[in-house]
Amino acid sequence: MQELIKLDFVDLAIAVGLMAIAIGLSAWEKLGLELNLALAAGRTILQLLVLGYILDFILALDNAWAVLAILTIMLTITAIVARNRISQKIPYVLPLVWGAILISTALTVLYTNFLIIQPERWYEPQYVIPLAGIVLGNATNAAAIAGERLVSTINSSHLEIETHLSLGATPQQAVSQYRKDAIRAGLIPTLNQMLLIGMVAIPGITTGQLLAGVKPLDAVSYEVLIIFMVAFANLLTTLLVTKGLCRQFFNSAAQLVR
Protein backbone atom coordinates (compact mmCIF):
# COMPACT_ATOMS: atom_id res chain seq x y z
CA MET A 1 0.00 0.00 0.00
CA GLN A 2 1.29 3.44 -0.93
CA GLU A 3 2.55 5.66 1.89
CA LEU A 4 0.76 8.88 2.79
CA ILE A 5 1.24 11.63 0.19
CA LYS A 6 2.11 14.69 2.24
CA LEU A 7 0.57 18.05 1.41
CA ASP A 8 2.72 21.18 1.36
CA PHE A 9 1.65 24.82 1.59
CA VAL A 10 1.12 25.00 -2.17
CA ASP A 11 -1.31 22.08 -1.99
CA LEU A 12 -3.18 23.71 0.88
CA ALA A 13 -3.30 27.00 -1.02
CA ILE A 14 -4.88 25.18 -3.94
CA ALA A 15 -7.33 23.56 -1.50
CA VAL A 16 -8.39 27.06 -0.43
CA GLY A 17 -9.57 27.43 -4.00
CA LEU A 18 -12.52 25.17 -3.14
CA MET A 19 -13.69 27.72 -0.57
CA ALA A 20 -13.10 30.54 -3.02
CA ILE A 21 -15.36 28.77 -5.50
CA ALA A 22 -17.96 28.22 -2.76
CA ILE A 23 -17.87 31.93 -1.90
CA GLY A 24 -18.25 32.76 -5.57
CA LEU A 25 -21.25 30.47 -5.88
CA SER A 26 -22.82 32.11 -2.83
CA ALA A 27 -22.34 35.53 -4.39
CA TRP A 28 -23.69 34.33 -7.76
CA GLU A 29 -26.85 32.98 -6.12
CA LYS A 30 -27.08 36.00 -3.77
CA LEU A 31 -27.22 33.77 -0.68
CA GLY A 32 -25.43 36.24 1.57
CA LEU A 33 -23.11 33.56 2.93
CA GLU A 34 -19.87 35.01 1.58
CA LEU A 35 -18.69 36.54 4.85
CA ASN A 36 -19.71 33.49 6.87
CA LEU A 37 -17.88 31.14 4.51
CA ALA A 38 -14.77 33.32 4.52
CA LEU A 39 -14.71 33.61 8.31
CA ALA A 40 -15.35 29.89 8.73
CA ALA A 41 -12.54 29.03 6.32
CA GLY A 42 -10.14 31.41 8.07
CA ARG A 43 -10.97 30.05 11.50
CA THR A 44 -10.64 26.48 10.27
CA ILE A 45 -7.16 27.12 8.93
CA LEU A 46 -6.02 29.05 12.01
CA GLN A 47 -7.49 26.64 14.55
CA LEU A 48 -6.16 23.52 12.85
CA LEU A 49 -2.69 25.03 12.41
CA VAL A 50 -2.60 25.96 16.09
CA LEU A 51 -3.83 22.48 16.99
CA GLY A 52 -1.16 20.92 14.81
CA TYR A 53 1.65 22.84 16.48
CA ILE A 54 0.27 22.17 19.96
CA LEU A 55 -0.09 18.44 19.34
CA ASP A 56 3.36 18.31 17.80
CA PHE A 57 4.75 19.91 20.96
CA ILE A 58 2.76 17.63 23.29
CA LEU A 59 3.78 14.49 21.43
CA ALA A 60 7.43 15.55 21.47
CA LEU A 61 7.25 16.48 25.17
CA ASP A 62 5.74 13.08 26.01
CA ASN A 63 4.73 14.09 29.53
CA ALA A 64 1.66 12.98 31.50
CA TRP A 65 1.03 16.44 32.97
CA ALA A 66 1.18 18.02 29.52
CA VAL A 67 -1.38 15.52 28.24
CA LEU A 68 -3.69 16.20 31.19
CA ALA A 69 -3.29 19.95 30.70
CA ILE A 70 -4.31 19.89 27.04
CA LEU A 71 -7.23 17.58 27.81
CA THR A 72 -8.41 19.95 30.57
CA ILE A 73 -8.30 22.88 28.17
CA MET A 74 -10.24 20.90 25.56
CA LEU A 75 -12.80 19.86 28.18
CA THR A 76 -13.31 23.42 29.38
CA ILE A 77 -13.79 24.77 25.87
CA THR A 78 -16.32 22.08 25.00
CA ALA A 79 -18.21 22.65 28.26
CA ILE A 80 -18.46 26.39 27.56
CA VAL A 81 -19.75 25.71 24.06
CA ALA A 82 -22.40 23.31 25.38
CA ARG A 83 -23.39 25.72 28.17
CA ASN A 84 -23.88 28.56 25.70
CA ARG A 85 -26.22 26.42 23.60
CA ILE A 86 -28.22 25.18 26.60
CA SER A 87 -28.72 28.38 28.59
CA GLN A 88 -26.68 31.12 30.22
CA LYS A 89 -29.51 32.14 32.53
CA ILE A 90 -29.70 28.96 34.59
CA PRO A 91 -27.09 28.94 37.39
CA TYR A 92 -24.41 26.26 37.66
CA VAL A 93 -24.93 24.99 34.10
CA LEU A 94 -21.23 25.33 33.27
CA PRO A 95 -19.92 23.23 36.20
CA LEU A 96 -22.76 20.77 35.61
CA VAL A 97 -21.87 20.27 31.95
CA TRP A 98 -18.14 20.32 32.70
CA GLY A 99 -18.53 17.59 35.31
CA ALA A 100 -20.84 15.46 33.17
CA ILE A 101 -18.54 15.53 30.16
CA LEU A 102 -15.51 14.90 32.39
CA ILE A 103 -17.07 11.81 33.96
CA SER A 104 -18.28 10.33 30.68
CA THR A 105 -15.05 11.04 28.82
CA ALA A 106 -12.80 9.81 31.62
CA LEU A 107 -14.72 6.56 32.07
CA THR A 108 -14.83 5.93 28.32
CA VAL A 109 -11.15 6.63 27.67
CA LEU A 110 -9.95 4.74 30.75
CA TYR A 111 -12.07 1.71 29.83
CA THR A 112 -10.71 1.78 26.29
CA ASN A 113 -7.12 2.40 27.33
CA PHE A 114 -6.83 -0.21 30.05
CA LEU A 115 -9.04 -2.98 28.65
CA ILE A 116 -8.75 -2.68 24.88
CA ILE A 117 -5.77 -0.76 23.52
CA GLN A 118 -3.49 -1.31 26.54
CA PRO A 119 -0.59 1.00 25.57
CA GLU A 120 2.68 0.80 27.48
CA ARG A 121 1.83 4.03 29.35
CA TRP A 122 -1.67 5.08 30.32
CA TYR A 123 -1.08 8.64 29.10
CA GLU A 124 0.30 7.70 25.68
CA PRO A 125 -0.44 10.93 23.73
CA GLN A 126 -0.79 9.11 20.42
CA TYR A 127 -3.91 7.37 21.73
CA VAL A 128 -5.27 9.39 24.65
CA ILE A 129 -5.49 12.80 22.97
CA PRO A 130 -7.19 11.74 19.70
CA LEU A 131 -9.63 9.37 21.41
CA ALA A 132 -10.49 11.87 24.13
CA GLY A 133 -10.90 14.60 21.52
CA ILE A 134 -13.40 12.53 19.54
CA VAL A 135 -15.39 11.69 22.66
CA LEU A 136 -15.34 15.29 23.89
CA GLY A 137 -16.59 16.67 20.60
CA ASN A 138 -19.46 14.23 20.34
CA ALA A 139 -20.39 14.46 24.02
CA THR A 140 -20.57 18.24 23.68
CA ASN A 141 -23.08 18.00 20.85
CA ALA A 142 -25.17 15.42 22.71
CA ALA A 143 -25.18 17.52 25.89
CA ALA A 144 -26.09 20.68 24.00
CA ILE A 145 -28.95 19.06 22.08
CA ALA A 146 -30.40 17.24 25.10
CA GLY A 147 -29.93 20.19 27.44
CA GLU A 148 -31.43 22.76 25.08
CA ARG A 149 -34.36 20.47 24.34
CA LEU A 150 -35.05 19.89 28.04
CA VAL A 151 -34.79 23.56 29.02
CA SER A 152 -37.02 24.77 26.20
CA THR A 153 -39.63 22.08 26.87
CA ILE A 154 -39.81 22.78 30.60
CA ASN A 155 -39.99 26.55 30.00
CA SER A 156 -42.98 26.05 27.71
CA SER A 157 -44.74 23.51 29.93
CA HIS A 158 -45.04 25.28 33.30
CA LEU A 159 -48.81 24.78 33.54
CA GLU A 160 -48.62 21.06 32.83
CA ILE A 161 -45.74 20.57 35.30
CA GLU A 162 -47.51 22.52 38.04
CA THR A 163 -50.65 20.45 37.43
CA HIS A 164 -48.66 17.26 37.97
CA LEU A 165 -47.13 18.70 41.14
CA SER A 166 -50.54 19.73 42.49
CA LEU A 167 -51.75 16.16 41.97
CA GLY A 168 -48.95 14.80 44.13
CA ALA A 169 -46.23 14.06 41.62
CA THR A 170 -42.62 14.57 42.64
CA PRO A 171 -40.46 16.97 40.58
CA GLN A 172 -38.72 13.99 39.01
CA GLN A 173 -42.05 12.43 38.01
CA ALA A 174 -43.39 15.73 36.68
CA VAL A 175 -40.53 16.17 34.19
CA SER A 176 -39.70 12.50 33.61
CA GLN A 177 -41.13 12.36 30.08
CA TYR A 178 -39.47 15.64 29.10
CA ARG A 179 -36.14 14.28 30.29
CA LYS A 180 -36.54 11.04 28.34
CA ASP A 181 -37.46 12.96 25.19
CA ALA A 182 -34.41 15.22 25.63
CA ILE A 183 -32.08 12.23 26.05
CA ARG A 184 -33.50 10.62 22.93
CA ALA A 185 -33.02 13.86 21.01
CA GLY A 186 -29.41 14.06 22.14
CA LEU A 187 -28.73 10.54 20.91
CA ILE A 188 -30.48 10.80 17.52
CA PRO A 189 -27.31 11.92 15.62
CA THR A 190 -25.30 9.08 17.18
CA LEU A 191 -27.92 6.44 16.43
CA ASN A 192 -28.34 7.69 12.86
CA GLN A 193 -24.58 7.54 12.39
CA MET A 194 -24.45 3.99 13.72
CA LEU A 195 -27.28 2.88 11.43
CA LEU A 196 -25.73 4.39 8.31
CA ILE A 197 -22.01 4.01 9.00
CA GLY A 198 -20.19 2.13 6.27
CA MET A 199 -23.27 2.00 4.04
CA VAL A 200 -23.66 5.58 2.84
CA ALA A 201 -20.21 7.07 3.41
CA ILE A 202 -16.79 6.13 4.73
CA PRO A 203 -16.39 7.67 8.22
CA GLY A 204 -13.84 10.43 8.67
CA ILE A 205 -11.58 8.45 11.01
CA THR A 206 -11.47 5.51 8.62
CA THR A 207 -10.76 7.85 5.71
CA GLY A 208 -7.86 9.43 7.56
CA GLN A 209 -6.34 6.07 8.42
CA LEU A 210 -6.72 4.82 4.86
CA LEU A 211 -4.97 7.94 3.57
CA ALA A 212 -2.18 7.27 6.08
CA GLY A 213 -1.68 3.78 4.65
CA VAL A 214 -3.42 1.74 7.35
CA LYS A 215 -4.94 -1.53 6.16
CA PRO A 216 -8.72 -1.27 5.66
CA LEU A 217 -9.62 -3.91 8.25
CA ASP A 218 -7.39 -2.25 10.85
CA ALA A 219 -8.99 1.12 10.08
CA VAL A 220 -12.48 -0.35 10.36
CA SER A 221 -11.60 -2.01 13.68
CA TYR A 222 -10.72 1.35 15.18
CA GLU A 223 -13.86 2.89 13.71
CA VAL A 224 -15.96 0.25 15.48
CA LEU A 225 -14.19 1.01 18.74
CA ILE A 226 -14.63 4.76 18.34
CA ILE A 227 -18.32 4.65 17.48
CA PHE A 228 -19.02 2.46 20.52
CA MET A 229 -17.01 4.87 22.70
CA VAL A 230 -19.05 7.78 21.36
CA ALA A 231 -22.37 6.02 21.91
CA PHE A 232 -21.57 5.17 25.53
CA ALA A 233 -20.14 8.60 26.35
CA ASN A 234 -23.05 10.43 24.72
CA LEU A 235 -25.65 8.42 26.62
CA LEU A 236 -23.88 8.90 29.95
CA THR A 237 -23.38 12.62 29.28
CA THR A 238 -27.04 13.22 28.43
CA LEU A 239 -28.16 11.24 31.48
CA LEU A 240 -26.00 13.33 33.81
CA VAL A 241 -26.72 16.69 32.17
CA THR A 242 -30.49 16.25 32.08
CA LYS A 243 -30.54 14.92 35.63
CA GLY A 244 -28.67 17.97 36.87
CA LEU A 245 -30.76 20.41 34.83
CA CYS A 246 -34.02 19.01 36.17
CA ARG A 247 -32.89 19.82 39.70
CA GLN A 248 -32.24 23.43 38.75
CA PHE A 249 -35.92 24.03 38.04
CA PHE A 250 -37.18 23.16 41.51
CA ASN A 251 -36.50 24.52 44.99
CA SER A 252 -36.17 22.60 48.25
CA ALA A 253 -39.96 22.66 48.66
CA ALA A 254 -40.42 20.86 45.31
CA GLN A 255 -41.84 23.99 43.69
CA LEU A 256 -41.21 24.99 40.08
CA VAL A 257 -39.08 28.13 40.24
CA ARG A 258 -38.42 28.96 36.55
C-alpha positions as CSV (number, residue, x, y, z in Angstrom):
1,M,0.0,0.0,0.0
2,Q,1.3,3.4,-0.9
3,E,2.5,5.7,1.9
4,L,0.8,8.9,2.8
5,I,1.2,11.6,0.2
6,K,2.1,14.7,2.2
7,L,0.6,18.1,1.4
8,D,2.7,21.2,1.4
9,F,1.6,24.8,1.6
10,V,1.1,25.0,-2.2
11,D,-1.3,22.1,-2.0
12,L,-3.2,23.7,0.9
13,A,-3.3,27.0,-1.0
14,I,-4.9,25.2,-3.9
15,A,-7.3,23.6,-1.5
16,V,-8.4,27.1,-0.4
17,G,-9.6,27.4,-4.0
18,L,-12.5,25.2,-3.1
19,M,-13.7,27.7,-0.6
20,A,-13.1,30.5,-3.0
21,I,-15.4,28.8,-5.5
22,A,-18.0,28.2,-2.8
23,I,-17.9,31.9,-1.9
24,G,-18.3,32.8,-5.6
25,L,-21.3,30.5,-5.9
26,S,-22.8,32.1,-2.8
27,A,-22.3,35.5,-4.4
28,W,-23.7,34.3,-7.8
29,E,-26.8,33.0,-6.1
30,K,-27.1,36.0,-3.8
31,L,-27.2,33.8,-0.7
32,G,-25.4,36.2,1.6
33,L,-23.1,33.6,2.9
34,E,-19.9,35.0,1.6
35,L,-18.7,36.5,4.8
36,N,-19.7,33.5,6.9
37,L,-17.9,31.1,4.5
38,A,-14.8,33.3,4.5
39,L,-14.7,33.6,8.3
40,A,-15.3,29.9,8.7
41,A,-12.5,29.0,6.3
42,G,-10.1,31.4,8.1
43,R,-11.0,30.0,11.5
44,T,-10.6,26.5,10.3
45,I,-7.2,27.1,8.9
46,L,-6.0,29.0,12.0
47,Q,-7.5,26.6,14.6
48,L,-6.2,23.5,12.9
49,L,-2.7,25.0,12.4
50,V,-2.6,26.0,16.1
51,L,-3.8,22.5,17.0
52,G,-1.2,20.9,14.8
53,Y,1.7,22.8,16.5
54,I,0.3,22.2,20.0
55,L,-0.1,18.4,19.3
56,D,3.4,18.3,17.8
57,F,4.7,19.9,21.0
58,I,2.8,17.6,23.3
59,L,3.8,14.5,21.4
60,A,7.4,15.6,21.5
61,L,7.3,16.5,25.2
62,D,5.7,13.1,26.0
63,N,4.7,14.1,29.5
64,A,1.7,13.0,31.5
65,W,1.0,16.4,33.0
66,A,1.2,18.0,29.5
67,V,-1.4,15.5,28.2
68,L,-3.7,16.2,31.2
69,A,-3.3,20.0,30.7
70,I,-4.3,19.9,27.0
71,L,-7.2,17.6,27.8
72,T,-8.4,19.9,30.6
73,I,-8.3,22.9,28.2
74,M,-10.2,20.9,25.6
75,L,-12.8,19.9,28.2
76,T,-13.3,23.4,29.4
77,I,-13.8,24.8,25.9
78,T,-16.3,22.1,25.0
79,A,-18.2,22.6,28.3
80,I,-18.5,26.4,27.6
81,V,-19.8,25.7,24.1
82,A,-22.4,23.3,25.4
83,R,-23.4,25.7,28.2
84,N,-23.9,28.6,25.7
85,R,-26.2,26.4,23.6
86,I,-28.2,25.2,26.6
87,S,-28.7,28.4,28.6
88,Q,-26.7,31.1,30.2
89,K,-29.5,32.1,32.5
90,I,-29.7,29.0,34.6
91,P,-27.1,28.9,37.4
92,Y,-24.4,26.3,37.7
93,V,-24.9,25.0,34.1
94,L,-21.2,25.3,33.3
95,P,-19.9,23.2,36.2
96,L,-22.8,20.8,35.6
97,V,-21.9,20.3,31.9
98,W,-18.1,20.3,32.7
99,G,-18.5,17.6,35.3
100,A,-20.8,15.5,33.2
101,I,-18.5,15.5,30.2
102,L,-15.5,14.9,32.4
103,I,-17.1,11.8,34.0
104,S,-18.3,10.3,30.7
105,T,-15.0,11.0,28.8
106,A,-12.8,9.8,31.6
107,L,-14.7,6.6,32.1
108,T,-14.8,5.9,28.3
109,V,-11.2,6.6,27.7
110,L,-10.0,4.7,30.8
111,Y,-12.1,1.7,29.8
112,T,-10.7,1.8,26.3
113,N,-7.1,2.4,27.3
114,F,-6.8,-0.2,30.1
115,L,-9.0,-3.0,28.6
116,I,-8.7,-2.7,24.9
117,I,-5.8,-0.8,23.5
118,Q,-3.5,-1.3,26.5
119,P,-0.6,1.0,25.6
120,E,2.7,0.8,27.5
121,R,1.8,4.0,29.3
122,W,-1.7,5.1,30.3
123,Y,-1.1,8.6,29.1
124,E,0.3,7.7,25.7
125,P,-0.4,10.9,23.7
126,Q,-0.8,9.1,20.4
127,Y,-3.9,7.4,21.7
128,V,-5.3,9.4,24.7
129,I,-5.5,12.8,23.0
130,P,-7.2,11.7,19.7
131,L,-9.6,9.4,21.4
132,A,-10.5,11.9,24.1
133,G,-10.9,14.6,21.5
134,I,-13.4,12.5,19.5
135,V,-15.4,11.7,22.7
136,L,-15.3,15.3,23.9
137,G,-16.6,16.7,20.6
138,N,-19.5,14.2,20.3
139,A,-20.4,14.5,24.0
140,T,-20.6,18.2,23.7
141,N,-23.1,18.0,20.8
142,A,-25.2,15.4,22.7
143,A,-25.2,17.5,25.9
144,A,-26.1,20.7,24.0
145,I,-29.0,19.1,22.1
146,A,-30.4,17.2,25.1
147,G,-29.9,20.2,27.4
148,E,-31.4,22.8,25.1
149,R,-34.4,20.5,24.3
150,L,-35.1,19.9,28.0
151,V,-34.8,23.6,29.0
152,S,-37.0,24.8,26.2
153,T,-39.6,22.1,26.9
154,I,-39.8,22.8,30.6
155,N,-40.0,26.5,30.0
156,S,-43.0,26.0,27.7
157,S,-44.7,23.5,29.9
158,H,-45.0,25.3,33.3
159,L,-48.8,24.8,33.5
160,E,-48.6,21.1,32.8
161,I,-45.7,20.6,35.3
162,E,-47.5,22.5,38.0
163,T,-50.6,20.5,37.4
164,H,-48.7,17.3,38.0
165,L,-47.1,18.7,41.1
166,S,-50.5,19.7,42.5
167,L,-51.8,16.2,42.0
168,G,-49.0,14.8,44.1
169,A,-46.2,14.1,41.6
170,T,-42.6,14.6,42.6
171,P,-40.5,17.0,40.6
172,Q,-38.7,14.0,39.0
173,Q,-42.0,12.4,38.0
174,A,-43.4,15.7,36.7
175,V,-40.5,16.2,34.2
176,S,-39.7,12.5,33.6
177,Q,-41.1,12.4,30.1
178,Y,-39.5,15.6,29.1
179,R,-36.1,14.3,30.3
180,K,-36.5,11.0,28.3
181,D,-37.5,13.0,25.2
182,A,-34.4,15.2,25.6
183,I,-32.1,12.2,26.0
184,R,-33.5,10.6,22.9
185,A,-33.0,13.9,21.0
186,G,-29.4,14.1,22.1
187,L,-28.7,10.5,20.9
188,I,-30.5,10.8,17.5
189,P,-27.3,11.9,15.6
190,T,-25.3,9.1,17.2
191,L,-27.9,6.4,16.4
192,N,-28.3,7.7,12.9
193,Q,-24.6,7.5,12.4
194,M,-24.4,4.0,13.7
195,L,-27.3,2.9,11.4
196,L,-25.7,4.4,8.3
197,I,-22.0,4.0,9.0
198,G,-20.2,2.1,6.3
199,M,-23.3,2.0,4.0
200,V,-23.7,5.6,2.8
201,A,-20.2,7.1,3.4
202,I,-16.8,6.1,4.7
203,P,-16.4,7.7,8.2
204,G,-13.8,10.4,8.7
205,I,-11.6,8.5,11.0
206,T,-11.5,5.5,8.6
207,T,-10.8,7.8,5.7
208,G,-7.9,9.4,7.6
209,Q,-6.3,6.1,8.4
210,L,-6.7,4.8,4.9
211,L,-5.0,7.9,3.6
212,A,-2.2,7.3,6.1
213,G,-1.7,3.8,4.7
214,V,-3.4,1.7,7.4
215,K,-4.9,-1.5,6.2
216,P,-8.7,-1.3,5.7
217,L,-9.6,-3.9,8.2
218,D,-7.4,-2.2,10.9
219,A,-9.0,1.1,10.1
220,V,-12.5,-0.4,10.4
221,S,-11.6,-2.0,13.7
222,Y,-10.7,1.3,15.2
223,E,-13.9,2.9,13.7
224,V,-16.0,0.2,15.5
225,L,-14.2,1.0,18.7
226,I,-14.6,4.8,18.3
227,I,-18.3,4.6,17.5
228,F,-19.0,2.5,20.5
229,M,-17.0,4.9,22.7
230,V,-19.0,7.8,21.4
231,A,-22.4,6.0,21.9
232,F,-21.6,5.2,25.5
233,A,-20.1,8.6,26.3
234,N,-23.1,10.4,24.7
235,L,-25.6,8.4,26.6
236,L,-23.9,8.9,29.9
237,T,-23.4,12.6,29.3
238,T,-27.0,13.2,28.4
239,L,-28.2,11.2,31.5
240,L,-26.0,13.3,33.8
241,V,-26.7,16.7,32.2
242,T,-30.5,16.2,32.1
243,K,-30.5,14.9,35.6
244,G,-28.7,18.0,36.9
245,L,-30.8,20.4,34.8
246,C,-34.0,19.0,36.2
247,R,-32.9,19.8,39.7
248,Q,-32.2,23.4,38.7
249,F,-35.9,24.0,38.0
250,F,-37.2,23.2,41.5
251,N,-36.5,24.5,45.0
252,S,-36.2,22.6,48.2
253,A,-40.0,22.7,48.7
254,A,-40.4,20.9,45.3
255,Q,-41.8,24.0,43.7
256,L,-41.2,25.0,40.1
257,V,-39.1,28.1,40.2
258,R,-38.4,29.0,36.6
